[in-house]
């Protein structure tokens, strides 16, 4: 959690410095520090306690001192002073997709705009298009971005909320007065965007637990407080609701507070229809309690990820719930980057990390040449990398590294490398990284063209969305799903908590049409291989079974599919 906090603070500092037009070298130093801290596999607080902050790549003495001050005191003077130099609203404006610090600075200096409300008014009055370098297209983009922020107001990506939730849970469960503790609400259901973190605690000393909870360094403000409930907000702006109950009430409270409202309302209806009102005397707690509850209603057990009021109760009553994918089913990761393009770690480090996770295989898929910003590889570099992969495979006969590429689907629907070159790759991942604003038909045709290419195996992050930052681009998904099923090309669930693309509803629709899924992390450092958990949960929310997931297949079956 501390790693995340410091990375976010350093990103904010870099943004403020850029808005203020400060030295670009300082801006780059903070941005490099953000990447380094995000890539850490150790707790930065432990590194500080051990006097090892300077061991972090890109962290010099000045940044190390600021990190130490934050860890010791909860902030540091340079950050506090810097925040006073810009209106708070400017940082909110920075959340608009496509608006970088330089554009925000221009809007602020030329129009005096310092809040989302003022920006929205300026867009409606066509003032943005008058600024140099922006124009009418940028004005439309800004308006769409404001609309997106309003739709997602108060919500944060699951990855951010879950890190906080786990930290708070670990913090509280050390208390002797805490008999039991569980996540509930949308975080327990693994929704991609959540409005708050729900925690349920079983205790006979609620006042003791509340007092300790309020001492947590992440909490910024108490919004509501009662004897058995506290609602607070963290420094990151995430709301946390703590519910305290007796041990006897605990299991039912966790179950009820997990939701969703539609799911629980239907359960109450069935409960009432069966004349069971008031009968909650079930044995066990946690999973045993919930299984007993469903069984009493004549239903199969429904995992939290499916409790959305989307037909799961009907399926449970008919015994037709899917046999959901499990973490143990995943045998490899088929979309991984190294420092040959824009990754942090080298090929051996990424392969070793995947091997240590118990995987059978991994695919190295660095970017292709047109993505210059990500140091995309030229053909000769790909061939050179393949030699290293072959050497690694020879040294590790019990593990297979597939020589792959993430090839760009260009704006004219062609691929970044020729078919003659791609035919010799072990695996080809195709993706769109540009031209997001093209019309739906043109974007759809680009994806369909890649799907019909015999050398393309996977379409990566198919809708291009970034959670709470960029909406999915316009695609005829039904047509995409149909062609993907016909060509036996897999569509990716990009497990990065910033993306989670495909989403759950899209997964369910694709599988219904007989389509295949690849759950990949798109990892740019070995720590991010752990993001696989998010992709698995998105698949589970989409009712996906292991038979539909290509990287749950044994290596021999996967290779047969790749040679189809």
N, C-alpha and C positions, 0 to 999 in steps of 0.2 A: 504493500500500500504506500509506503514512504517513497519507493521508487517512482510510482505513478504520480504522486503529489509533486515531487521535485521536478520531474520531466514536464508536467503541465505548467508549473511556475516558470521554468526556464523558457518554455515555448512562449508564454505570455510576455516575458521580458523581451525576447527577440522581436516579437510583434510590436511591442510598444517602442522599442528602439528604432525599428524600421519606420513606424508612423512618424516618429520625431525626426527622422532623417539623420540619425546618429551614424557613427562610423560603421561601415559595412563589415569590417573585420570583426568587430564585437558581436554583430548580429550573427555572423557565421559561427563564431565560437560557441554561442549559446545553442544554436541549432545543432551543431555537432555534439554538444553535450547532451541534448535531448535524445539523440539517436543512441549515444553510448549508454545512457542510463536505462533507456527502454530495452536495450539488448542485454543488460546485466542478468546473470543467472543467480546472483547473490543479493541478499537484502542489504540495501545501502546503509541502513542503520548499523548492521553488524560490521560492515566495512569501516564505518566511522568509529565505532567502539574499539576496533582493532587497529586504528590509525592507518588504514589502507586506502583512503579515498584517492590518493595520488596514483594508485595502481589502475584506476579507471582510465581507459584510453580517451584522450582529449580533455581530461580534467587537470587544469593547472592549479597552482597554489591559490589564486584568487577565487576561482570557482569552488575549490575544495573548502575554502574558508566559509563561503556563503552557504554551501551545503551543510557544513558543521553547525553554523549559526541557526539554520532552519531546524535541524534535527534537535538541537539543544533548547531552542526558545520558541519554535513554531513559526518563525519568520526571520527576515534579516533586513537591515536598514535600507540597503540599496533598492530592494524590491518595494518596500513601503514607500520610499520617496519617489520612485519611478511611477508608481500607480497614481500619485497625486498630480502628475504632469499631464495626464490625458483624461478626458471625461470617460466615465465608466461605459457609457453607451457606445463609444468607438470600438471597444473590445467585443461588444455584442454584434456590431456591424461586421466585424471580421469573421463571424460565423457564417456569413452569407457565401454560398458556393460561388467561386469565380471572382471574388473580391479579395485581392491581396492587400497587404499593408500599404503599398505605394498608392493604390487607388483610393484606399480609405483616407490616406493623408491628403490626397488631392481634393477629395470631396469635402473634407474638413476645412482645409485652408481656403478653398475658393467659394464654398457655399455656407460655411459655418455650421455644417450638419454634424451633430454629435449624439444622435439617438436613432433607433429604428423608426420611431414615429416620424421624426423629421425627414428621414431618408425616404420613407414611403410617400410622404406628401410631395417631396421634390420629384420623385418618379412620376407621380400622377400629374404634376405640373410641367413635365417634360424638361426639367432643369438639368438632369444628368447628361443628356445628349449634347449639351452646350460645352461640356468640359473637354479639353484636349485629350485625345486617345481613348475616349470612352464611347460616345455615340449612341444611337438608338438601339442597336442590338444589345449593347451592354445594359441599357436601361431595362429592356425586357427581361434579361437574365436576372437583374437585381430584383425586379418585381416577383419573379418566380421564386427566387431565393427567400424573399421575405415571406411569401405565402407558405413555403415549406417550413420555415422556422415557426410560423404561427401554428401550423398543423402539429408540429412536434414539440410545442412549447412545454417546458417542464419535464421533458423526457430525455433520458440519456441512454447510450448504447449499453447493452447487457454486460459487455466486458468491463466497462468502468464500474457499473453498479455491483457486479458480482465480486470484483476485487475488494471493494469496500465491505460488502456483506460478509465475506469470509473473514476479513480482518476483525470486524466487530464480533462475529460469532466466536472466534478463537479468543478474543479478549475477555468476553463475558463468561465463557465456559470454564475459565480458570477459577472463578469464584466458588467457594464452598457452598454458598447459599443458592447456587444455580443447580437445580436437580436435572434439568433437561433444557435444551435450546434447539430451535430449528428455524430455518428460513421458511417463509411462506410467500403468498402473493405471486406477482408476475415473475419475480426472480426465481422462485422455485419451479415455476412453469417454463422457465427459460425463454421468455418472450424477448424478441430482439431489441425492443426499446421499452424501458420501464420508467415509471414516474416516481417510484420510491422503493425503498428496501424495507421489507416487513420481517420482523423477528418476533418469535413467540418464545417466552421463557417460563418454565415451570419453577416456582419458588414459593417458599413459605415466608420469605423475608423480602418482599418487593421493594421496600424503601432502601435496603442495602444495595440491591441490584441497580436501582435507579440512580443512586448517588455515584456508584462506580461508573455507570454508563455515561453520566454527564461529565465525567472527568476525562473521557476519551479525547485525545488531542485533535481528532479529525472534526469534532463537532464545533460548529460556529455559532449557532443560535437555537434556543429552545422556542418552538412555535406554540406548542400546547403541552400541558402537563396535568395529569390526574394521578390518583393513587395507583391505578393499574395500567396506565398508558402514558407514553411520552412520544411526542412528535418533534423531531429536531431536524436541523439542516446542517450539512457538513460544509467545509471550506470549498468543496468542489460544487456546491449548490444542490447536491442530492439530498432528498428528504429521507429520513429514517424513522420508521414507526416501531416502537418497542411495546409489545403487549405482554403483561405479566398475569399469570393465572396460577391457580393451585395445581399441584401434580395430578389431581383427579380430573381436572378440566383440560389438561394439556393436549392430549391426543386429538380430541374433538376440535379444539380451537385451531390447532395447526391445520387440520383437514379443512375446516370451514374457511379459514383465512387464506388458504392456498387458492381457493376460487377455481375457475372464474365465477363471476356472478351468475352467468347463464347456466353454467354446469351445476352450481350448487342449488339454484332455483329449481332445476329439473329433478335433482335428487330429493329435495324437500317435497316436491309434488308426488313422487313415487312413494316416499316415506309415508305421506299422509294417506295416499290411496290404499296402502297396505295396512292402515290402521296401526302404525307403529309409533305414533306421536309420543314423544317423551321417553321412549325406550332407547337409551344410549349406553346401557351397561354392558359394554363389550370388553373382553379381555385383551390384554396386550397394549402396546403403544406403537407409535410410528407406523411402519409398513404393516405389521400384523393387525393393528386397529383398523387401518384403512381397508385392508383386504376383507376383514370381518364385516365392515360396514357395507361394502359393495355386495358381499355374499348374502347378507341379510336382505338386501333389496333384489336378490336374484340376478346380480350382474357380475360379469368378469371384473377383475381388478383393472382399473384404468390408471395408467401412470400419469403423474402431474402434467407432463408435456402435452397430453392429449385433452386436458380438461378445459376446452374452449367452447363447448356448446356447438360443435360442428359435426354432429352425428355419432360421437363416440359412445353415448349412452345407448343409442339404438343398436349399435354394433356390439356393445357389451352384453346386451340382453339377448342377442341372437348368436353369441359365441363367434363373431366374425371379426374381432379386433385383430389387427396385424401382429405378427411376431416381430416386434421392433428390433432394429439394428442395435447391437450392444458395442461398447468400446472395445471389447476383446475381439470383435469380428474384424477390426481394421488391421490389415497386413502391411500397409505401406502408404506412402505419400507421393503423389504423382505430379506435384507442382511446387518446386523448391528452387530457390535462387542462391547463388554463391557470390563471392566477391569478384568473379569474372565480369558480372554486370553490376547490379546495384545492391548486392547482398553484403553482409558484414563478414561472414566467416567463409573459409575456403572449402573446397570440394571435400577434402578428407574430413574436416571437422563436421560438416553437415551429414556426410554419410555415416561417420562414427556415431553421431548423436542419434540418427535414425535407427542404427543397428542396436544401440543401447536401449532403445524403447521396445525392443523385441520384434521390430518389423522384419519382414522377409526381403523387402525391396524399397527403393526410393528412386524417383526420377529427378535428375538435375535439368531444370528448364530455365536457363537464363534467357534474357530478352534478346530479340533479333535486332538487326542493324538499324532499322528506321527509328527505334526509340532511343534517340541519341541522349536524351536527358537521363536515361537509366543506363547509359554506357552499353547499349545493345551490341551484340557480337556480330562481326563479319563472318563470312563463310569460313575463311581460313582459321579464325579463332575457334570456331565450333569444332573444326577438325582437330585442332591442337588439344582442345578440351577432351575430345573423345579418346585420345591416346591416354590421358591421365585416368579416365574412367575405366578403360580396359585394364590398365595396370592395377588399379584398386580392386577390380573384380577378380583378377588373377591371385591377388594376395588374400582375398576374403571369399573363398569358394562357397561359404555358407550364407552369403548375402549378395544381393544383386543391385548394382547401380545402373539404372537405365539412362542412356545418353539421349536426352530430350532437348526440346527448344520451346520457348513461348514465342510463337511467331505472330506478328501483328497482322490483323485483317485490315488492309489499307482502305482508304476512303473510296477507292474505285473498285472494291470487292476482290482485288487480287491479294495474294499473300506476299509477305515480305521476302520469302525465299522461293526459289523455283521448285516445281514438282520434282525435277530431276535431283535436286539437292535433298529435299525432304524425304524422298523414298528410302534413304539410307539411315534415317534417324530411328532409334528404338521407339520413340514416342513423340508425338507432335501435339502441343497445346496451342490452340489458336484463340486470339482475344482482340477486342477493340480497345484502343487506348486514345483514339482521336476521333473528331467528327461527331461528337455526341449529339450535336444539335441538328443533324441531318433529318429530313423527313422520315416518318415511320417506315415507309416502303423502302427507302434507300438503306436504312439501317437493317431492316429485316433481310433485304436481299444480300447484304454483306455477310450476315450470319448464315443464311441459307447456302450461299456459295461455299463458305468454309465447311459446312456440314456435308456438302456433296463432294468435297475433295477427298479422294480415297486415302490420302496420307494423314488427314487430320483425325485425331483420336478423341480429343476433349475440347470443348469450348469453355474457356475460363471466365469466371465472374460474368455470367451471360447478360445481365441487365445493366451492369456498370454502376450500380448504386453504391454510395457511401452513406452509412447510416447517419441520419440527422444532418448531413452535409451536402449530399447530392442525390437527387431523385434518380430513379431508373430511367434510362433513355427509352424512347418510344420504339417498341417492338411488337409485332404480331406474334405473341408467344404461343398461341395455339398452333399456328403454322410452323413455328420453330420446333415445338414439341413433336409434332407429327413427323417432320422430316428427320429429326434426331432419332426417333424410334425406327423409322424406315431404314436409315443408314447405319443404325447401331453405333452411333457416335454418342459419347457420354457428355452430359452437361454437368458442369461443376457446381457443387456447393462450396463456395470459397469460405473457408472456416475462419478467416480473419474476423475478429469481432467488430472491425470497422465496416465490414461488408455483409457477411452472411447472405450471400447471393449465389444461388437461388434462395428465395424465402420458402417458408413452410407450405403455403398454398400452392406455389408453383411446383414444388417437389411432388405434392400429392397429385396434381394435374398431370405432370410428366409421367409418373409411374403408372397412372391409370391408362395412359396411352401405350404402355409397354416400353417406355424409355429407360435409359441407363443413367446412373449418377456416379460421379467421382467426387469424393469428399477430400479436398486438399487444403493445405494451410497457406499456400503461397508464401511460405516462410522466407524471410530475408536474413534471418539469423537462427542459430540452432535452438534458442529458447522458444521461438515462435512455433516450433513443431508441436508444442503443447497446446496450441490453439485448436488442434483437432477436436477437442472436446466440444467446442462450440458448433462445429460442423456436424458432429454426430447428433447433438441435441436438436439442431435444425432439421436434420433428416428424421429424427424420431417425431418431432412435431408435425412433419409432413407424412407421417404414416409409412415411412420407408422401411423395407425389409432388406436383409443383407444380400439376398439374391440379386437385387437391383443395383448394388454398389460394386463397381468394378474393382476398387482397391480393398474389397473384403475377400476377393478371390485368391486362391493359391497362385503362385508365380506361373506355373505351367498353364493354368486356365487363362491368366491375364495375357501371357505371351501369345496364346492361340487367338485371343480376341484382337490383340494388336496386329496380328498378321492376317486378319480376316480379309 
